[in-house]
Amino acid sequence: MAKTHASDPHATVEAADAGLSRAVGDYLKAIWQHAGEGTAATGDIARSLGVTAPSVTGMLARLKALGLVRYQPYKGAELTEHGRREAMRLLRRHRLLETFMIGELGFGWDEVHEEAERLEHVVSDEFTERLARHLGDPAFDPHGDPIPRSDGSLPTGPDMPLSEAPVGAGFVVHRVLTQDGEVLAHLHGLGVEPGRRLTVVGREPGGHLLNLRVERRHGETEAGLSSALAAVVLGIVTPV
C-alpha cells in the first residue's frame, strides 16, 4: 500500500512491484538534472520541486531504503545505478513525448513540458519503444536535449554556451537548457532555437548583452540577447 504525507504530494512512495510513483520519478529526475552523476543538494531539490527541505529529507530517506539513491544528511543525494536507470527511463519517455507533440501534434516548444510531465507516468515501456520507432529513434528532442537510449546511455552533442562565443564568430544552436515557457517563447521570437545559424556581431561593454545576426527563412534579423539567456543556449562555433 502507498505511504502518503498529508501536506506534501511529493512524499508518496508506492510498493516497488507497483512501479514508481510520479513523486519518486520527479525526485529522481530532479537529482539527475541538478547533479548528473554527482551529488544534488537538498535545497536545490526542494527548490526545483517546490517543496520544503524537511519534506525532501524524508523522501530521500525513503528513496535510500528503496535502493534508488545514496543519501547522507547535510551532504545531499546521488543516484544509485538503479536510480539512474529509472531516471533515464522517465527522461526517455518525456523527451520522446515532447518530440511527438511538437513534430506531429503542432504543439509549440514552449507548451509541451507540462503535458509530457503528466503523460510520462502513465505510458508503458512498450508504448515508449513503439513511439521511438515511429519517430525514427531520434537522438535529441526539439529543445536539443539528448534522448536517453533504451539501454540508458546518453548521446552527446555540442556544448559551448553562446555566451562564450567570440565576437565575429558564427554559431549553430544545438540545445536550449530551459523548460521555462516564457523564456522559450522569447527565444523562439528571436529565432534562437536548435538548428539556427547565428553570428555574434558585438558585445556591449561589460559583456551583459550580445548583439546577434540571426539567419531566418526570409533573410537575416538583428537580435539582442542577455548574457544570462545566452548561457543556456548551447551549440558549436563555426566560420562566418
N, C-alpha and C positions, 0 to 999 in steps of 0.2 A: 504494500500500500504506500502511496506517496506520502512524504512528510511535508508539511506546509508551515509557513510562518505567517501569522495573520497580517502583519504590517508590511511584508516585503514580498512581492510576487516573484522576485529572483531567488528566494530561498526555498525552492521546491526541488526535490530530488526524487526521481522515480526509481523503482527497483531496476537493477541492471538488466534483467531479462525483458523488461518492458520497453527498452530503448531509452535514449537520453531525452530528458525533458527539454523544453525550449530554454528554461533558465540555465540549465547545465551547459547547453550548447552556447548560449550567449556568453557565459563566463569563459569557456574555452577559447572562443573566438577573440574575446577582449584580451585575454592573456597573450595570445599569439600576435594580435595586431599591435600590442604595446611592446612586446619583448622578443617575438620570434622564438629563437632557441634559448634566449636568456631569461632573466627574472623580471617579472612585472610587479611594480609596487602596488600595495593595497590601495593607496589613494588614487592612482591612475585608473585602476579597475573600477573603483567606486564612481569616479567622475564620468567615465565612458558609459556606464550602465545606469547612472542616475540614482544610485542607492547610497546608503550610509556605509562608512568604514566598518562599523561593527557587523553589519549585515554581510559584507564581503568576508570578514574574518570567519564568521560562522559557516558561510558557504565553502570557503577554501578548505576548512577542516573536513567538511563532508566530501569534497572532491578528492582530498588526500585519502580518505578512507576508501573511496571507490577506485583508487589507483590511477586517477587521472592527472594529478598534479603532485609535485614535491613542494611542500609549504613549510616555512618556518616563520612564526610570528615576528613582526618587525623587520623581516628580510624580504618578504614577498613570495611569489609563487612562480614556478616554471612547469611547463607541461612535461609529463612523462611521455614515453613513446606511445602508450595507449591514448593519452590525452591529445597528443599531436595528430595521431591518425584520425581521431574523431573530429578535431578542428578542421583538418584538411577535407574530410568528407563533407562537412557542412559548407565550407567555403567553395568546394567544387559545385555543390548544388546551387548555392547562392549565385555564383558568377555565371553558371550556365543559364539559370533562370533569367538573369538580367540580360544576357546576350540574346536570348529568345524574345524577351519582351520588347527590347529595343529594335531588333532586326526584323521581327515578324509581326509584332502587335502594334507597332507605331508609338510606343512609349518614348518620352524624352529621357535622356540620360540622367536628368535631374529628378525623375519621377519614380524610378524603379526600385530604389533601395528598400523602402518600407514594404513594398509588395513582395519582393524577394525574401525579406526577413520573415514574413508570415508563411510563405509557401515552402521555404526550405525545411521546415519542421514537419510538413505533412506529406511530402512526396517520398516515394520509396527509392532505394538504390537502383532497382530495375528501371524505374521511370528516368532517373538521372542518367543512366548509361544509354538508354534509348534516345534521350534528348541530346546527349553528346554526339551520338552517331548521326542524328538528324541534322545537327548543326555543322557536321564535318570535323568534329573533335578539335575545336578552336583552342589555341594555347593561351589567348588573352581575351578578356571581355572588352566591351566598348569603352570602358574607362582606362584600358591598358593594364588592368590588374591581372596578374598571372592566374590561370585556372589550374588548380592542382590536378595532376593526372590521377587516374584511378588507383595507382599504386602509392599515392600520397606525395610524390615528388613534385617540385615546382619548376616550371620553365623560367628562364632568366631573360631579362631584356635590358635595354639601355637605362641607365640610372643617374645620369647627370642632371642636377637641378638647373632649370632655366636661369635661376638667379645667379649661377656661377658662370654662365656663358659670356665670353668676352665681347666687347663692343665690336661690331663689324662681322661677327660670326653668323653663319646660318645655323638653324636649329630645327630638327624634326621632332615634333611632340610624339611621345610614346605612351605616357601614362600620366594620370592626374590623381594625386594622393588625397582625395577628399570624397566624402559622401554627402557633404552639405549641399542641399538643393539650391540655395541662393548662390553659393559660390560657383556651382556647376552651371547654373543658368547664366551667370555673369561671364564666365569663361566662354561658354557657347556663343554668347552675343558678340564677343570679341573675335571669335574664330579660333580660339586657343583650345584645341582638342586633338586627340590622338590622330596621327596621320598628317597633321597640318604642318606646312613649312613656314618658318618664321625667319626674320633677320633682326638681330639686335642692332638697332641703329644709333642708340645713345643711352646714356645713364646719367640721371641728374646728379649734381654734386652731393656727396653723402651716400649715394647708391640706393636711395629709397624708392626710386621709380625707374623702371626700364621702359624705353621707347622702342616699340616693335613695328616692323612692317610684316603684315600677315598676308600670305598668298590666299586669295579667295577664288571661287569659281569664275567670277567676272572681273578679275583684276586684283589689285592689292589695296589694302586699307592700312591706316596707321592706328596703333593702339598703345595705350599706356597701361602698365601693369606694376603693381606694388611689388617690392622685393619679397614681401611675405607670401603673396599669392604665387609669385614666380618660383618660390622654393618648393611648392607642391606640384609643379609641372616638371616631369622628367622626360628626358629624351637623349638625343645624340647631337653633338656639334658637327656641322657639315660645311664644306666650302660654299661660299656665296655664289 
